[in-house]
Amino acid sequence: MQNTLTEIKNSLEAANSRIQEAEEQISEVEDRLSEITDVEQKKEKRLKRNEDSLREFWEKVKYSHVHVIGVPEGEEREKVPEKIYEEIIAKNFPNMGKESVTQIQEAQQVPYKINPRRNTPRHILIKLIKIKDKEKILKAARENKQITYKRKPIKLSANFSAETAG
């Protein structure tokens, strides 16, 4: 009977020992799982922040266009669009011309949409390198009210059209 009791005690102690080891292993696994979850959450936050930054940057790049509306017909044949734009800025915003505020990345004529045979004012699309340049120019254009090119009124506006955004 004593031997049986001792065997049962030993079996219980062995079982308790295995249970404790299993609980320790479970605890370690839970700790690692918690760490992995924290790391994954940090990665997701960083990924979301990067996506937001990229989206914001893309919006700035995508919409750094200034639309020059109303350039008299024939002017674009005599001069390249960049020169026309530089003249407009120099004559209408003399302070900006001195600062050399605008760095043009690309300039292009916007094609006629209605009737190519009709004598209508041309539109020029200017893509600036910096979004802040666009903002300065458009702010100055709003303050100046009347912008002219060769004594003809023109308009400067932000360009958000789907055609030029891509």
C-alpha positions as CSV (number, residue, x, y, z in Angstrom):
1,M,0.0,0.0,0.0
2,Q,2.9,2.3,0.9
3,N,4.5,1.5,-2.4
4,T,1.3,2.3,-4.3
5,L,0.9,5.6,-2.4
6,T,4.5,6.5,-3.2
7,E,4.0,5.6,-6.9
8,I,0.9,7.8,-7.0
9,K,2.7,10.7,-5.4
10,N,5.6,10.3,-7.9
11,S,3.1,10.2,-10.7
12,L,1.3,13.3,-9.4
13,E,4.6,15.1,-9.0
14,A,5.7,14.2,-12.5
15,A,2.3,15.3,-13.9
16,N,2.5,18.5,-12.0
17,S,6.0,19.1,-13.3
18,R,4.9,18.5,-16.9
19,I,1.9,20.8,-16.3
20,Q,4.2,23.5,-15.0
21,E,6.5,23.1,-18.0
22,A,3.6,23.2,-20.4
23,E,2.2,26.4,-18.7
24,E,5.7,28.0,-18.9
25,Q,5.9,27.1,-22.6
26,I,2.3,28.4,-23.2
27,S,3.3,31.7,-21.4
28,E,6.4,32.0,-23.6
29,V,4.4,31.4,-26.7
30,E,1.8,34.0,-25.6
31,D,4.6,36.5,-24.9
32,R,6.1,35.9,-28.4
33,L,2.7,36.2,-30.0
34,S,2.1,39.5,-28.2
35,E,5.5,40.8,-29.4
36,I,4.8,39.7,-33.0
37,T,1.4,41.3,-32.8
38,D,3.0,44.6,-31.5
39,V,5.5,44.5,-34.3
40,E,2.8,43.8,-36.9
41,Q,0.7,46.7,-35.6
42,K,3.8,49.0,-35.8
43,K,4.4,47.8,-39.3
44,E,0.8,48.4,-40.3
45,K,1.0,52.0,-38.8
46,R,4.2,52.7,-40.6
47,L,2.8,51.3,-43.9
48,K,-0.3,53.5,-43.5
49,R,1.8,56.5,-42.7
50,N,4.0,55.8,-45.8
51,E,1.0,55.3,-48.0
52,D,-0.5,58.6,-46.7
53,S,2.8,60.4,-47.4
54,L,3.0,58.9,-50.8
55,R,-0.6,59.9,-51.6
56,E,0.1,63.4,-50.4
57,F,3.3,63.6,-52.4
58,W,1.5,62.3,-55.5
59,E,-1.3,64.8,-55.1
60,K,1.3,67.6,-55.0
61,V,3.0,66.2,-58.1
62,K,-0.2,65.5,-59.9
63,Y,-1.6,68.9,-59.3
64,S,1.3,71.3,-59.8
65,H,-0.1,72.6,-63.0
66,V,-0.9,76.2,-63.8
67,H,-3.4,76.8,-66.6
68,V,-2.8,80.0,-68.6
69,I,-6.1,80.8,-70.3
70,G,-6.6,83.3,-73.1
71,V,-3.2,83.6,-74.8
72,P,-3.9,85.4,-78.1
73,E,-3.9,83.2,-81.2
74,G,-0.6,83.0,-83.0
75,E,1.6,83.8,-80.0
76,E,2.3,80.2,-79.4
77,R,3.7,79.9,-83.0
78,E,6.1,82.8,-82.4
79,K,7.3,81.7,-79.0
80,V,7.6,78.6,-77.0
81,P,5.1,78.2,-74.1
82,E,7.8,78.6,-71.5
83,K,8.8,82.0,-72.8
84,I,5.2,83.2,-73.0
85,Y,4.7,82.1,-69.3
86,E,7.9,83.8,-68.2
87,E,6.9,87.1,-69.9
88,I,3.5,86.9,-68.2
89,I,5.1,86.4,-64.8
90,A,7.7,89.1,-65.4
91,K,5.2,91.8,-66.6
92,N,2.4,91.1,-64.2
93,F,4.4,90.0,-61.1
94,P,7.6,92.0,-61.2
95,N,8.6,91.0,-57.7
96,M,8.4,87.3,-58.6
97,G,10.4,87.7,-61.7
98,K,13.3,89.0,-59.6
99,E,13.0,86.1,-57.2
100,S,13.2,83.6,-60.0
101,V,10.4,81.8,-58.2
102,T,9.2,79.6,-61.0
103,Q,11.1,76.5,-62.2
104,I,9.2,75.1,-65.1
105,Q,9.3,71.3,-65.5
106,E,7.2,71.2,-68.6
107,A,5.0,73.5,-70.7
108,Q,2.5,72.5,-73.4
109,Q,-0.3,73.9,-75.4
110,V,-3.7,72.5,-74.7
111,P,-5.3,71.5,-77.9
112,Y,-8.5,73.0,-79.2
113,K,-11.6,71.3,-78.0
114,I,-14.4,72.9,-80.0
115,N,-13.3,73.9,-83.5
116,P,-9.7,74.0,-84.7
117,R,-10.5,76.3,-87.6
118,R,-12.0,79.0,-85.3
119,N,-9.7,81.8,-84.1
120,T,-10.0,81.3,-80.3
121,P,-7.6,82.1,-77.5
122,R,-5.1,79.4,-76.7
123,H,-4.5,77.7,-73.4
124,I,-1.1,76.8,-72.1
125,L,-0.5,74.3,-69.4
126,I,2.6,74.9,-67.3
127,K,3.9,72.1,-65.0
128,L,6.0,73.6,-62.2
129,I,8.6,71.7,-60.2
130,K,7.4,72.9,-56.9
131,I,3.8,73.1,-55.7
132,K,4.7,76.2,-53.6
133,D,5.6,78.0,-56.8
134,K,2.1,77.3,-58.1
135,E,0.6,78.5,-54.9
136,K,2.6,81.7,-54.9
137,I,1.7,82.5,-58.5
138,L,-2.0,81.8,-58.0
139,K,-2.1,83.8,-54.8
140,A,-0.5,86.7,-56.6
141,A,-2.9,86.3,-59.5
142,R,-5.9,86.5,-57.1
143,E,-4.4,89.7,-55.5
144,N,-3.6,91.3,-58.8
145,K,-7.1,90.8,-60.3
146,Q,-6.2,91.9,-63.9
147,I,-3.5,89.9,-65.6
148,T,-2.6,90.7,-69.2
149,Y,-0.4,89.5,-72.0
150,K,0.2,91.9,-74.8
151,R,-2.6,94.1,-73.4
152,K,-5.1,91.3,-73.7
153,P,-6.7,89.9,-70.5
154,I,-5.7,86.4,-69.6
155,K,-6.4,84.1,-66.6
156,L,-4.1,81.9,-64.5
157,S,-5.8,79.1,-62.7
158,A,-5.0,75.8,-61.0
159,N,-5.5,72.8,-63.4
160,F,-7.2,69.8,-61.9
161,S,-8.5,68.2,-65.1
162,A,-8.3,64.4,-65.4
163,E,-6.5,64.7,-68.7
164,T,-3.5,66.5,-67.3
165,A,-3.5,64.9,-63.9
166,G,-2.2,61.5,-65.1
